[in-house]
Amino acid sequence: MDDESNAPTLKDIADAAGVSVASVSKVLNNRGGVGDESRRKILDHAERLGYQVRAARSLIRAGVESTVLVMPAQFYASSAFYEDVIQGVLAEASTSSLRIDVRLVSLDAEIAISEISDILRDIRPGALVVLGMDHPVMIDRIVDSGIPAVIINGMDRTMRLSCVLPDNWSAGWLAAQRLLAAGHREIVHVTIPHRLSLRRRLEGFRIALEEAGIAFDENRHIFDLGRMGLQEPDTTPAIRQAIKQGRFTDTTAFFCSTDLIAINVMQALEASSHSVPEDFSIIGVDDIAIARHSRPPLTTMRIDRGELGRAGIQLLLERINDPEINVRRVNLGVRLVERSTVAVPRSSPHAKRA
């Protein structure tokens, strides 16, 4: 049917198949609660009437009855980063008739591995979307299960699971390049490098400094909150204490591994009677909503979090439709968002906003 006004409705399909509209909706959205015979009848009539159900049929042929999105409960409850990723996952899954169930696990790796092992037993046959986790033992368990799976915002270094993540190396390199271009040479990277993605940001930062002829020194160029046993909320007091101890006497700029860390650094500087960007320049990563509303608005590396979610589902559907397809690692581009936290170094006689 070429005319949209003549496109079949759910009621048309329900009348043809002799079932309820609710049953048609469940089948076309790949939800449970409808028997196999009725499900096939609905799909047959929908196809005959010209309704687009190819995605639903491919899932049924592949034997995928449910798809579980598994992620740490802490990310689900409080992460400004992951909210948009989840929305991208759900939106793309909806257009592909893929039903998503969310299961929350511990942030502690050992506990999470056990919880994921239980989930893998529960969802056969099914598929798995892993969000923000890439522990090697966890990956082993998923691969051994044989269940179609994809990692979003994480990476399988053994190249057995497809994954999609921001180009974290480029985020670090580009942020450092921006600060170097403004004239900064004494730059400190504030980070909690507990995951590979954050270590990649550090690596890009380090390479940019070395390419600029600056000998990289961990003690000079890294402020590692993780090594001190701290988390993001601890950033402000840690930076204030370091300022009192003279840790940043020569520093003129900070590259922070996340926007939340960057904003905490800004608060610590303000509480210590320093101004941004007059005294210190700052760049973050993520471009979460609060970055636009900080004082001053934060210059940052933007990650399209919705696209991360959509691309992850697309990779999963590829795996479902063709289990032999080559594993893919997709690095999504990042870009600099200029706002108001970068200026030339305070030691410059021409110090002004760059």
DRENLO-11849 format. One line per 5 residues: number of its first residue (from 1); their letters; for each residue x, y, z of C-alpha. Coordinates in steps of 0.02 Angstrom, whole numbers, always signed. Last residue first. Layout:
N
NUM> A> X,Y,Z | ...
This chain:
354
354> ARKAH> +2082,+1596,+1189 | +2015,+1703,+1330 | +2146,+1826,+1386 | +2323,+1821,+1450 | +2434,+1928,+1339
349> PSSRP> +2580,+1937,+1462 | +2563,+1748,+1478 | +2584,+1680,+1654 | +2395,+1657,+1671 | +2398,+1531,+1529
344> VAVTS> +2286,+1570,+1378 | +2101,+1539,+1406 | +1987,+1387,+1414 | +1833,+1374,+1525 | +1701,+1468,+1426
339> REVLR> +1614,+1358,+1298 | +1690,+1264,+1153 | +1619,+1091,+1121 | +1757,+979,+1054 | +1702,+827,+957
334> VGLNV> +1693,+639,+981 | +1680,+505,+847 | +1605,+335,+880 | +1723,+187,+892 | +1641,+28,+828
329> RRVNI> +1722,-139,+869 | +1652,-272,+755 | +1651,-461,+769 | +1636,-543,+599 | +1466,-617,+558
324> EPDNI> +1445,-800,+600 | +1291,-776,+710 | +1202,-689,+566 | +1030,-618,+607 | +1061,-611,+794
319> RELLL> +1236,-540,+772 | +1177,-404,+655 | +1034,-366,+775 | +1161,-344,+915 | +1265,-222,+813
314> QIGAR> +1110,-118,+776 | +1064,-121,+961 | +1235,-53,+1007 | +1226,+82,+873 | +1065,+148,+947
309> GLEGR> +1135,+155,+1124 | +1297,+241,+1074 | +1197,+359,+964 | +1100,+416,+1116 | +1264,+449,+1206
304> DIRMT> +1334,+566,+1074 | +1497,+604,+1163 | +1551,+787,+1170 | +1725,+836,+1226 | +1709,+981,+1347
299> TLPPR> +1717,+1168,+1377 | +1615,+1199,+1533 | +1495,+1345,+1557 | +1568,+1465,+1687 | +1486,+1432,+1806
294> SHRAI> +1406,+1265,+1759 | +1248,+1263,+1656 | +1306,+1189,+1492 | +1409,+1056,+1582 | +1255,+1008,+1683
289> AIDDV> +1177,+929,+1529 | +1315,+800,+1503 | +1448,+847,+1378 | +1547,+685,+1401 | +1728,+741,+1433
284> GIISF> +1798,+890,+1528 | +1912,+1037,+1487 | +1979,+1162,+1614 | +2085,+1320,+1608 | +2159,+1389,+1769
279> DEPVS> +2189,+1565,+1835 | +2082,+1670,+1717 | +1979,+1522,+1655 | +1915,+1489,+1787 | +1953,+1591,+1943
274> HSSAE> +2047,+1545,+2101 | +1995,+1591,+2279 | +2016,+1415,+2351 | +1828,+1385,+2352 | +1826,+1434,+2168
269> LAQMV> +1964,+1309,+2130 | +1874,+1170,+2223 | +1712,+1208,+2132 | +1800,+1203,+1964 | +1879,+1036,+2008
264> NIAIL> +1706,+968,+2052 | +1643,+1028,+1883 | +1786,+941,+1795 | +1758,+778,+1890 | +1576,+782,+1838
259> DTSCF> +1624,+821,+1659 | +1731,+665,+1648 | +1916,+624,+1623 | +1970,+799,+1674 | +2100,+899,+1578
254> FATTD> +2164,+1033,+1695 | +2261,+1191,+1652 | +2390,+1313,+1721 | +2489,+1202,+1839 | +2649,+1274,+1914
249> TFRGQ> +2589,+1286,+2094 | +2469,+1140,+2074 | +2527,+1025,+2215 | +2561,+1167,+2337 | +2495,+1072,+2489
244> KIAQR> +2347,+1190,+2504 | +2306,+1159,+2321 | +2313,+971,+2350 | +2189,+987,+2494 | +2069,+1086,+2386
239> IAPTT> +2087,+957,+2246 | +2045,+814,+2364 | +1900,+909,+2442 | +1822,+938,+2271 | +1857,+768,+2194
234> DPEQL> +1775,+660,+2329 | +1609,+651,+2235 | +1702,+571,+2087 | +1775,+427,+2189 | +1927,+412,+2303
229> GMRGL> +2044,+270,+2354 | +2197,+380,+2333 | +2252,+282,+2180 | +2077,+309,+2112 | +2092,+497,+2124
224> DFIHR> +2242,+497,+2008 | +2307,+674,+1981 | +2416,+646,+1828 | +2540,+764,+1742 | +2679,+794,+1867
219> NEDFA> +2686,+630,+1960 | +2649,+533,+1801 | +2787,+622,+1704 | +2770,+644,+1516 | +2916,+734,+1433
214> IGAEE> +2838,+879,+1337 | +2894,+891,+1155 | +2721,+929,+1086 | +2707,+750,+1022 | +2743,+694,+1201
209> LAIRF> +2600,+800,+1267 | +2478,+734,+1137 | +2533,+554,+1172 | +2497,+574,+1358 | +2322,+644,+1330
204> GELRR> +2279,+502,+1210 | +2341,+377,+1339 | +2240,+457,+1479 | +2082,+447,+1376 | +2123,+264,+1342
199> RLSLR> +2142,+235,+1529 | +1967,+303,+1552 | +1895,+179,+1427 | +1996,+36,+1504 | +1913,+59,+1671
194> HPITV> +1981,+106,+1843 | +2070,+261,+1779 | +1996,+384,+1905 | +2053,+547,+1827 | +2122,+723,+1841
189> HVIER> +2246,+757,+1700 | +2363,+900,+1743 | +2428,+1023,+1614 | +2585,+1129,+1630 | +2620,+1169,+1448
184> HGAAL> +2472,+1280,+1407 | +2482,+1397,+1256 | +2301,+1395,+1196 | +2352,+1267,+1063 | +2416,+1154,+1203
179> LRQAA> +2247,+1162,+1288 | +2155,+1117,+1128 | +2280,+979,+1087 | +2257,+904,+1260 | +2069,+893,+1232
174> LWGAS> +2096,+818,+1059 | +2213,+683,+1124 | +2104,+633,+1270 | +1945,+623,+1167 | +2041,+538,+1027
169> WNDPL> +2091,+396,+1143 | +1912,+383,+1205 | +1838,+353,+1034 | +1664,+328,+1104 | +1608,+149,+1124
164> VCSLR> +1524,+11,+1026 | +1557,-173,+1052 | +1554,-340,+962 | +1604,-487,+1069 | +1749,-607,+1033
159> MTRDM> +1881,-475,+998 | +1996,-524,+1144 | +2004,-341,+1198 | +1817,-342,+1230 | +1773,-159,+1251
154> GNIIV> +1650,-53,+1349 | +1528,+87,+1317 | +1401,-34,+1245 | +1445,-220,+1242 | +1350,-337,+1126
149> APIGS> +1279,-511,+1148 | +1206,-659,+1053 | +1202,-805,+1179 | +1336,-939,+1157 | +1350,-956,+1346
144> DVIRD> +1539,-974,+1336 | +1553,-799,+1260 | +1452,-723,+1402 | +1553,-811,+1537 | +1719,-762,+1458
139> IMVPH> +1660,-581,+1446 | +1621,-579,+1631 | +1794,-649,+1667 | +1874,-510,+1562 | +1777,-367,+1648
134> DMGLV> +1694,-260,+1515 | +1553,-163,+1597 | +1466,+0,+1547 | +1311,-76,+1470 | +1298,-259,+1423
129> VLAGP> +1160,-302,+1299 | +1111,-485,+1300 | +1009,-598,+1187 | +882,-736,+1212 | +849,-921,+1215
124> RIDRL> +896,-943,+1355 | +867,-791,+1466 | +877,-868,+1640 | +1046,-956,+1626 | +1130,-797,+1563
119> IDSIE> +1049,-699,+1703 | +1125,-814,+1835 | +1299,-792,+1758 | +1268,-604,+1756 | +1238,-605,+1944
114> SIAIE> +1398,-703,+1977 | +1500,-585,+1868 | +1417,-435,+1952 | +1470,-495,+2125 | +1652,-511,+2072
109> ADLSV> +1652,-346,+1978 | +1576,-238,+2115 | +1458,-117,+2027 | +1318,-238,+2071 | +1186,-289,+1946
104> LRVDI> +1027,-215,+1873 | +921,-308,+1746 | +825,-212,+1613 | +709,-307,+1496 | +709,-254,+1313
99> RLSST> +588,-314,+1180 | +657,-301,+1003 | +527,-253,+874 | +662,-161,+775 | +592,+15,+796
94> SAEAL> +570,-19,+982 | +748,-81,+1002 | +815,+80,+926 | +716,+187,+1048 | +757,+78,+1199
89> VGQIV> +944,+78,+1167 | +950,+265,+1132 | +853,+300,+1292 | +975,+190,+1388 | +1123,+289,+1318
84> DEYFA> +1039,+453,+1366 | +1021,+399,+1548 | +1197,+328,+1549 | +1294,+490,+1562 | +1192,+575,+1699
79> SSAYF> +1228,+424,+1808 | +1128,+410,+1969 | +1007,+265,+1976 | +1048,+166,+1819 | +1236,+187,+1841
74> QAPMV> +1227,+131,+2023 | +1121,-19,+1974 | +1264,-82,+1866 | +1205,-133,+1692 | +1116,-276,+1605
69> LVTSE> +999,-250,+1457 | +910,-415,+1429 | +837,-468,+1263 | +691,-588,+1253 | +622,-726,+1142
64> VGARI> +766,-738,+1020 | +741,-899,+921 | +830,-834,+766 | +672,-861,+663 | +574,-762,+792
59> LSRAA> +697,-619,+786 | +696,-617,+596 | +506,-614,+594 | +498,-463,+711 | +622,-367,+604
54> RVQYG> +528,-409,+444 | +363,-348,+514 | +320,-198,+406 | +133,-211,+376 | +88,-247,+195
49> LREAH> -80,-332,+221 | -6,-502,+180 | +137,-469,+302 | +19,-424,+442 | -88,-576,+401
44> DLIKR> +61,-694,+413 | +131,-609,+568 | -37,-624,+658 | -56,-806,+609 | +121,-844,+669
39> RSEDG> +87,-765,+838 | -82,-852,+853 | +0,-1021,+827 | +145,-981,+944 | +35,-921,+1087
34> VGGRN> +31,-738,+1138 | +86,-673,+1310 | +260,-616,+1264 | +318,-457,+1182 | +399,-442,+1011
29> NLVKS> +324,-270,+974 | +227,-338,+826 | +172,-487,+931 | +113,-386,+1081 | +22,-259,+974
24> VSAVS> -69,-396,+880 | -123,-476,+1043 | -188,-309,+1108 | -287,-284,+947 | -377,-446,+986
19> VGAAD> -376,-600,+875 | -469,-662,+721 | -318,-647,+607 | -402,-531,+481 | -490,-430,+616
14> AIDKL> -328,-411,+718 | -229,-359,+564 | -356,-224,+518 | -364,-171,+701 | -174,-149,+707
9> TPANS> -192,-33,+559 | -152,-67,+377 | -88,+79,+273 | -224,+155,+163 | -198,+333,+225
4> EDDM> -11,+309,+200 | -41,+283,+14 | +83,+160,-60 | +0,+0,+0
